[in-house]
Amino acid sequence: MILRSLALTLLLAAAGAATAQVRDEPTAVSPVTVMPPTPSPKVVATYPAQGETIAPGVLIVKVAFDQKMNPRAWNYGAAPDSEQPECVKTPRLLNDQKTFVLLCRVLSNRTYKVALNAQPAGGFANLGDNPAETHVLTFQVVRGELVTTVAGALKAAGLKSEDQPIEKAPEPAVRPAP
């Protein structure tokens, strides 16, 4: 009994000292954003559309989601047993914060299947980091008039010139002469 009483006294004294120490020293707290639970984002539109037939050459794949997305969260690849178009590594999230665009090249007489969020880690996710559902976009490319410019690919995808799939690097700072 005496040992319990002594242990309790020591514990209370230590807690009091810790409280006094906390009061004397300010504690820095970083801001935290807590996002409410959200449903998984869903693909609402694509270019090419599911099953669409398009011309070969330069292609801008466009994927629109039903909610605002994280610009740094994405993954895409070839669906099993299919070809993937040749694409740059990183898609760009447009100003609406719901639509990603990806610059690619496609060849004639092919069927492509692009899997979005097919890998278990990472992937397209909303601002609360809730991942989008897996989606497979399938389209065919036939012989036709070759799309040879990004401007032509933008037009085919229904995009504007400011919706370029690759952002320009910032201009270097100009230093004044000494």
trRosetta pair geometry for C-beta under 8 A, 3 or more apart (Angstrom, degrees):
i j d omega theta_ij theta_ji phi_ij phi_ji
1 4 5.7 -51 -151 33 32 111
1 5 6.4 31 152 -17 64 106
2 5 5.6 -54 -149 38 34 112
2 6 6.2 34 152 -19 66 108
3 6 5.6 -55 -145 39 31 111
3 7 6.1 33 155 -20 66 107
4 7 5.6 -54 -144 37 30 111
4 8 6.2 30 156 -19 65 106
5 8 5.8 -54 -147 37 29 111
5 9 6.4 31 152 -21 63 106
6 9 5.7 -52 -147 35 31 113
6 10 6.4 30 154 -16 64 105
7 10 5.8 -55 -148 38 30 110
7 11 6.2 33 153 -21 64 108
8 11 5.6 -54 -145 37 31 114
8 12 6.3 29 156 -16 65 105
9 12 5.9 -56 -148 38 29 108
9 13 6.3 29 153 -19 64 108
10 13 5.6 -56 -146 37 31 112
10 14 6.3 31 155 -19 66 106
11 14 5.8 -54 -148 36 29 110
11 15 6.3 28 153 -18 64 106
12 15 5.6 -53 -145 38 32 112
12 16 6.3 35 154 -21 64 105
13 16 5.7 -53 -149 35 30 112
13 17 6.4 31 152 -18 64 104
14 17 5.7 -53 -148 36 32 111
14 18 6.3 33 152 -19 65 105
15 18 5.6 -53 -146 37 32 112
15 19 6.3 34 153 -20 65 104
16 19 5.6 -52 -147 35 32 111
16 20 6.3 33 153 -19 65 104
17 20 5.6 -53 -147 36 32 112
17 21 6.2 33 152 -21 64 106
18 21 5.6 -53 -148 36 31 113
18 22 6.4 34 153 -21 64 104
19 22 5.7 -53 -149 33 32 111
19 23 6.5 31 153 -19 65 105
20 23 5.8 -56 -150 35 32 111
20 24 6.4 28 154 -20 65 109
21 24 5.9 -58 -147 35 31 109
21 25 6.4 -8 167 13 67 110
22 25 6.8 -77 -141 53 24 83
22 27 7.0 -15 -155 -37 83 123
35 38 7.1 -43 150 -15 112 112
35 127 6.4 175 -113 110 145 87
35 128 3.4 -160 119 -107 150 98
35 129 7.7 147 39 19 148 78
36 128 7.3 -85 63 -93 41 147
37 128 7.5 153 -127 158 24 161
37 130 7.8 94 -160 -75 57 141
38 67 6.8 157 177 166 139 172
38 126 5.7 -77 93 79 149 156
38 128 5.2 144 14 34 121 144
38 130 5.2 -157 71 18 97 153
39 42 7.9 -14 123 -24 112 100
39 130 7.5 144 114 136 18 151
40 130 5.8 -136 -102 147 53 106
40 131 6.5 -13 -135 90 102 54
40 132 5.9 121 173 -135 91 31
40 133 5.1 95 130 -45 136 82
41 65 4.4 6 175 -171 123 129
41 66 6.0 176 -155 48 71 80
41 67 5.1 -124 -107 45 96 101
41 69 6.5 43 -102 -91 169 95
41 124 6.8 -99 75 133 134 104
41 125 7.2 155 12 -152 124 27
41 126 4.9 153 -46 -56 116 100
41 130 7.0 137 -15 96 82 95
41 131 7.8 -102 31 152 93 27
41 132 4.1 -50 73 -98 98 91
41 133 7.5 -146 82 5 53 72
42 65 6.7 138 72 -153 34 74
42 66 5.0 19 55 4 84 125
42 132 6.9 160 -80 -153 23 92
42 133 6.0 12 -105 23 69 117
43 46 6.3 10 176 -51 123 103
43 63 6.0 -59 -129 -166 109 95
43 64 7.1 101 -159 73 64 50
43 65 6.2 -55 -98 -98 43 63
43 116 7.0 109 -63 61 133 153
43 132 7.1 79 -44 179 77 133
43 133 7.7 -107 -2 65 85 93
43 135 4.6 58 -4 -104 140 170
44 64 5.3 -62 63 105 90 97
44 65 6.5 103 5 -158 93 17
44 66 4.9 111 -43 -67 124 82
45 49 7.8 -49 -163 -105 70 83
45 62 7.5 -19 118 118 91 102
45 63 7.8 163 90 -153 55 34
45 64 4.2 10 56 46 93 121
46 49 6.0 135 77 -112 82 37
46 50 6.6 86 52 -44 126 70
46 61 7.4 -19 -169 -172 96 81
46 62 6.3 155 -160 86 46 66
46 63 5.3 -1 -110 -104 87 64
46 64 7.2 -152 -71 20 43 75
46 137 5.3 -155 180 -118 165 129
47 52 8.0 -29 -147 44 54 159
47 60 7.3 23 97 95 116 78
47 61 6.9 179 87 -151 66 38
47 62 4.0 28 38 40 100 109
47 156 7.5 153 170 124 130 78
47 157 4.3 137 109 -139 152 80
47 158 6.6 -174 -72 25 154 100
48 52 4.0 -144 175 68 108 125
48 54 5.0 -118 -87 -37 135 131
48 59 7.7 -40 -29 -159 99 124
48 61 7.5 -53 8 -118 66 72
48 137 7.4 134 69 170 78 115
48 139 4.0 82 82 -112 139 158
49 52 4.3 96 56 -39 78 124
49 139 7.6 115 69 -95 41 115
50 137 6.4 -117 -96 -139 70 64
50 138 6.3 45 -156 50 70 77
50 139 7.5 -131 -143 -69 22 82
51 138 6.1 27 -72 91 53 96
51 139 6.7 -58 2 -102 0 58
51 140 7.8 6 -170 -3 44 94
52 139 5.0 -14 63 -129 74 108
52 140 7.6 -149 104 36 39 71
53 139 7.1 173 -87 -175 28 82
53 140 4.7 -21 -108 74 77 102
53 141 7.4 154 -160 -96 64 19
53 142 5.5 16 -176 -6 114 115
54 59 6.8 86 123 -112 149 120
54 106 7.2 64 88 74 115 153
54 139 6.1 21 3 160 109 128
54 140 7.4 158 22 85 65 51
54 141 5.8 -35 72 -105 78 70
54 142 7.8 154 71 22 30 75
54 156 7.2 88 -150 172 116 136
55 141 7.2 27 148 -152 12 83
55 142 7.4 -53 -104 64 43 69
55 144 4.0 -102 -116 86 91 123
55 145 5.7 -30 -142 68 146 62
55 146 6.7 -175 159 -109 111 21
55 147 5.4 120 97 -25 115 97
55 156 7.6 -119 38 -117 106 151
56 106 5.6 -132 -137 100 62 81
56 107 5.7 16 -140 -157 121 22
56 108 4.4 -57 -54 -60 145 71
56 141 5.1 87 -83 175 74 121
56 142 7.8 -128 -34 76 90 27
56 143 7.2 -16 -7 -116 122 36
56 144 6.7 152 10 49 79 80
56 146 5.6 -37 84 -115 90 73
56 147 7.2 -169 98 22 38 81
57 105 6.9 -64 173 -145 29 76
57 106 7.0 -8 42 56 26 73
57 146 4.3 119 -62 -173 128 74
57 147 3.6 176 83 57 129 66
57 148 5.7 -78 -159 -67 138 46
57 152 7.8 -9 112 97 138 132
57 153 7.6 -142 112 -73 97 102
58 103 7.5 -29 -163 -161 92 86
58 104 7.7 137 -163 82 47 48
58 105 6.2 -35 -99 -101 46 72
58 147 4.8 -111 51 116 77 100
58 148 6.4 93 -2 -153 113 10
58 149 6.4 -122 34 73 153 14
58 150 6.1 -109 166 -82 150 46
58 152 6.6 105 66 73 119 101
58 153 4.3 -96 121 -52 101 130
59 85 6.4 -69 59 -162 134 161
59 103 7.9 139 82 -161 51 42
59 104 4.6 -30 73 75 97 96
59 105 6.8 152 19 -105 88 19
59 106 5.0 33 -12 -3 139 112
59 147 7.0 102 -67 71 59 142
59 153 5.8 -176 -119 -137 16 118
59 156 7.7 -73 -126 87 63 139
59 157 8.0 112 -171 -60 61 114
60 101 5.3 -5 179 -169 108 106
60 102 6.9 148 -161 68 58 41
60 103 5.9 -25 -104 -98 75 55
60 104 7.3 157 -96 24 24 80
60 150 7.4 75 -56 -153 117 74
60 153 4.5 119 -13 147 95 111
60 154 6.2 44 6 -82 152 49
60 156 7.6 146 35 70 93 96
60 157 4.6 -74 76 -26 107 155
60 159 6.5 -59 99 11 150 146
60 165 5.2 -160 -131 -51 107 133
61 85 7.4 165 -44 50 125 144
61 87 7.2 -33 11 -109 126 135
61 91 7.9 -73 80 -111 102 117
61 101 7.0 153 79 -156 52 50
61 102 4.5 -16 57 59 102 101
61 104 5.7 43 -17 0 104 130
61 114 6.7 5 -139 29 157 173
61 137 7.4 126 -155 96 120 159
62 99 6.3 -5 -170 -173 93 109
62 100 7.4 164 -152 86 45 51
62 101 5.3 -12 -101 -102 73 79
62 102 8.0 -169 -71 22 34 72
62 157 5.0 130 -21 -171 128 121
62 158 7.7 -92 25 55 167 90
62 159 6.8 -177 -83 -57 139 118
63 91 7.8 -19 34 -160 113 158
63 99 6.9 162 83 -152 43 60
63 100 5.0 -7 59 57 95 96
63 101 8.0 -179 22 -78 67 35
63 102 7.8 21 2 -1 104 110
63 116 6.5 135 -140 -89 161 152
63 124 7.8 -89 118 -97 139 158
63 135 7.9 144 -146 85 126 141
63 137 7.4 -113 -92 -51 108 146
64 98 5.7 39 -160 128 77 98
64 99 4.4 -20 -99 -98 79 89
65 69 5.5 96 43 -56 146 121
65 98 5.1 -137 61 -168 76 79
65 99 7.4 -167 16 -76 69 42
65 100 8.0 45 -14 -4 103 94
65 124 7.1 180 -67 163 141 130
65 126 7.6 -158 138 -85 147 84
65 132 6.3 -98 -118 -103 130 134
66 98 7.3 159 12 -154 1 124
67 98 6.7 174 96 -114 15 103
67 126 5.1 -2 103 -118 121 125
67 127 7.9 -111 142 6 104 90
68 97 4.2 4 -138 127 92 119
68 98 6.0 -75 -96 -71 42 78
68 126 6.4 84 83 -156 58 85
68 127 5.3 11 103 -28 105 116
69 73 7.3 -135 173 64 89 99
69 93 6.1 -152 82 -125 108 130
69 97 6.2 178 37 165 66 68
69 98 6.1 118 -5 -120 100 36
69 100 7.2 -60 82 -46 157 101
69 124 6.3 -35 -150 -170 131 89
69 125 6.9 128 -155 85 80 35
69 126 5.7 -81 -108 -112 50 45
69 127 7.1 -175 -156 -45 9 66
69 132 7.8 -11 -116 -49 115 122
70 73 3.9 42 87 17 121 115
70 124 8.0 161 52 -164 85 46
70 125 5.0 -1 24 81 124 87
70 126 6.6 83 -19 133 86 14
70 127 5.8 145 -67 -98 77 40
70 129 6.4 40 -43 -87 151 61
71 93 4.1 -116 -112 20 86 140
71 97 7.8 -77 -59 -133 94 76
73 122 6.5 -161 -152 -166 76 75
73 123 6.5 13 166 89 89 33
73 124 6.1 112 118 -135 86 22
73 125 4.0 -42 127 32 151 100
73 129 6.8 165 -73 -124 162 70
73 131 7.7 -128 161 -104 129 74
74 90 7.8 112 65 -149 133 62
74 91 5.6 -115 157 40 169 116
74 100 6.6 124 -109 -120 142 159
74 122 7.6 -9 70 156 22 101
74 123 6.5 1 -156 -164 21 32
74 124 4.9 33 -114 -75 66 69
75 116 7.5 133 86 -161 57 49
75 117 6.1 102 63 -95 92 41
75 118 7.3 -120 114 39 107 65
75 119 5.1 -68 133 36 153 117
75 122 5.1 97 -35 108 125 106
75 123 4.5 -63 27 -95 102 65
75 124 7.2 -124 29 -21 57 67
76 87 7.7 -17 94 71 129 157
76 91 7.3 74 0 -31 133 126
76 102 7.2 -51 40 -83 160 169
76 114 5.7 3 -176 178 113 102
76 115 6.6 158 -157 82 59 52
76 116 5.3 -21 -103 -101 87 61
76 117 8.0 -13 -82 -24 55 42
76 118 7.8 72 -141 11 35 100
77 84 6.2 -64 -178 -92 47 152
77 114 7.5 155 81 -155 18 64
77 115 5.5 -23 68 59 69 100
77 118 5.9 -105 52 51 101 126
77 119 6.9 73 9 -37 133 105
78 82 5.4 -166 -179 84 97 81
78 83 6.2 -91 -129 167 129 15
78 84 3.4 -108 -69 -44 93 106
78 112 8.0 -98 -122 -161 85 77
78 113 6.6 76 -165 79 65 79
78 114 7.1 -58 -104 -109 39 47
78 115 6.7 31 123 10 16 100
79 82 4.7 27 67 34 86 132
79 113 3.7 -57 28 124 124 119
79 114 7.0 -24 -25 17 91 1
79 115 4.3 128 -81 -49 71 106
79 118 6.9 -174 -106 -90 61 155
79 136 4.9 51 -87 -136 138 121
79 138 7.7 -38 12 -78 150 90
82 111 7.1 -82 -146 108 106 88
82 112 6.8 109 161 -157 113 36
82 113 3.8 12 129 36 169 113
83 110 5.9 -62 64 -172 148 122
83 111 7.4 123 38 80 104 52
83 112 5.6 -75 88 -108 88 70
83 113 7.6 107 54 26 49 72
84 87 7.4 -76 152 4 101 107
84 112 6.6 86 -129 -154 26 101
84 113 7.7 -65 -85 71 63 54
84 114 6.2 93 -133 -100 84 74
85 104 4.0 50 125 178 132 133
85 105 6.4 171 180 69 98 40
85 106 4.8 -50 -119 -82 117 83
85 112 5.3 13 -43 -134 87 155
85 114 7.0 -31 16 -71 96 116
86 104 6.2 140 79 -162 48 74
86 105 4.6 -16 66 54 106 96
86 106 7.8 -173 28 -72 75 39
87 102 5.4 10 -162 158 132 111
87 103 6.6 141 -152 87 74 49
87 104 4.0 -34 -91 -96 86 90
87 105 7.7 -172 -75 17 45 61
88 102 6.8 -158 53 -167 86 74
88 103 4.9 37 2 64 116 99
88 104 7.6 -120 7 -74 67 52
88 165 7.4 147 34 131 133 115
88 166 6.6 63 22 -83 176 113
91 100 4.3 39 146 178 136 114
91 101 6.3 162 -164 76 90 31
91 102 4.1 -52 -102 -77 95 94
91 165 7.4 -65 -146 -163 59 95
92 100 6.7 150 75 -154 37 66
92 101 5.4 -21 60 59 91 86
92 102 7.6 167 17 -78 68 49
92 164 7.5 15 58 102 165 61
92 165 5.5 168 22 -165 120 46
92 166 6.6 -166 -39 -89 135 24
92 167 5.9 147 -120 -31 133 92
93 97 6.3 32 161 -129 118 45
93 99 7.2 130 -156 79 57 45
93 100 5.5 -38 -93 -94 60 73
94 97 7.5 -111 84 -41 59 26
94 98 7.7 -38 63 55 95 54
94 99 4.5 -9 32 77 122 99
94 100 7.4 -161 -5 -91 82 21
94 101 6.3 67 -50 -10 104 108
94 163 5.6 -6 -115 -131 124 91
95 162 7.8 -5 -10 132 129 118
96 99 5.4 44 61 12 118 103
100 124 7.3 -109 -17 -112 148 120
101 157 7.4 98 -129 145 112 160
101 159 6.9 55 -103 -99 145 156
101 163 6.2 113 -29 164 159 95
101 164 8.0 172 94 125 145 23
101 165 4.3 -121 124 -105 108 86
102 165 6.0 114 -134 -158 6 128
103 150 7.1 -28 -123 -116 119 106
103 153 7.6 87 -129 115 77 158
103 165 4.0 158 -47 94 91 144
103 166 5.9 -28 -10 -36 141 101
106 110 6.7 -149 -176 64 91 127
106 112 6.4 -87 -126 -30 117 146
106 141 4.7 -174 144 -76 122 154
107 110 5.3 72 78 -10 84 136
107 141 6.4 125 85 96 35 147
108 141 5.8 -128 -118 128 29 101
108 142 6.5 17 -152 168 80 21
108 143 4.8 43 -151 -82 134 62
108 144 7.7 168 -111 16 104 65
109 141 7.0 -49 9 93 19 81
109 142 6.7 57 -74 -127 51 46
109 143 6.6 12 -44 -42 90 83
110 140 7.2 174 92 -152 44 59
110 141 5.0 9 54 47 84 108
111 138 6.8 6 177 -169 99 93
111 139 7.5 -177 -152 95 62 31
111 140 5.0 -30 -101 -100 75 78
111 141 7.8 -168 -81 18 31 71
112 138 7.2 173 91 -145 51 48
112 139 5.8 -10 59 61 93 76
112 140 7.7 166 17 -96 71 28
112 141 6.9 44 -9 -14 108 106
113 136 5.6 0 -175 -178 101 107
113 137 7.1 160 -155 80 48 47
113 138 4.8 -10 -103 -98 82 82
114 136 7.1 159 78 -157 41 55
114 137 4.6 -11 58 58 95 101
115 118 3.5 24 142 -41 130 137
115 134 6.8 -12 -171 -168 94 98
115 135 7.6 157 -156 83 49 44
115 136 5.1 -21 -100 -102 70 81
116 123 7.5 110 164 -160 66 102
116 124 6.0 -1 175 2 108 132
116 132 6.9 -28 135 97 114 129
116 134 6.8 162 84 -155 64 47
116 135 4.5 -3 52 58 113 90
116 136 7.5 -163 18 -78 73 32
116 137 7.0 55 -18 -11 107 102
117 123 3.7 77 -116 -165 84 137
117 124 5.5 -87 -55 32 110 89
117 131 6.1 136 -141 175 136 110
117 132 5.4 -165 -32 77 153 88
117 133 7.0 152 76 120 145 20
117 134 4.8 -132 93 -97 95 59
117 135 6.9 60 37 16 102 73
118 134 5.7 87 -90 -141 54 114
118 136 7.6 62 -76 -81 117 87
119 122 6.6 6 92 60 116 91
119 123 6.5 -178 63 -66 83 106
123 131 5.1 50 82 -144 115 115
123 132 6.7 -129 140 43 107 84
124 131 6.9 99 81 -157 54 69
124 132 4.2 -14 97 18 105 129
125 128 7.9 -116 160 76 99 52
125 129 5.0 19 149 -149 142 41
125 130 6.0 156 -161 69 91 31
125 131 4.7 -51 -94 -94 94 50
125 132 6.4 -140 -87 -14 37 75
126 129 7.2 -85 70 -15 60 13
126 130 5.0 -3 37 52 106 90
126 132 7.5 118 -36 -62 77 79
132 135 7.2 -41 138 -8 115 111
147 152 4.6 -171 -155 117 89 124
147 153 5.5 106 156 -71 135 76
147 156 6.3 -49 -107 -21 147 148
148 152 6.5 59 47 28 52 148
149 152 4.5 101 60 4 85 100
149 153 7.0 -150 99 -2 49 85
150 153 5.4 -55 -148 40 38 113
150 154 6.2 46 150 -26 68 101
150 164 7.0 33 158 -134 137 85
150 165 7.4 -137 -149 22 115 102
151 154 5.7 -48 -147 31 30 114
151 155 6.6 32 153 -19 62 104
151 161 7.4 -4 -118 -105 85 91
152 155 5.7 -52 -150 35 32 112
152 156 6.4 33 153 -19 65 106
153 156 5.7 -51 -145 36 33 112
153 157 6.3 22 157 -10 65 110
154 157 6.1 -68 -150 44 27 103
154 159 4.5 -96 -161 76 77 102
154 160 7.1 -53 173 98 121 7
154 161 6.5 73 152 -91 165 44
154 163 6.4 140 -141 74 108 101
154 164 7.5 -42 -87 -93 129 51
155 158 7.7 36 179 -70 30 27
155 159 7.7 -89 -57 51 19 68
159 163 3.9 -118 -176 81 113 143
160 163 5.1 103 56 -3 66 105
161 164 7.0 9 173 -51 51 88
164 167 7.1 134 91 -85 108 39
164 168 7.9 35 89 -32 151 83
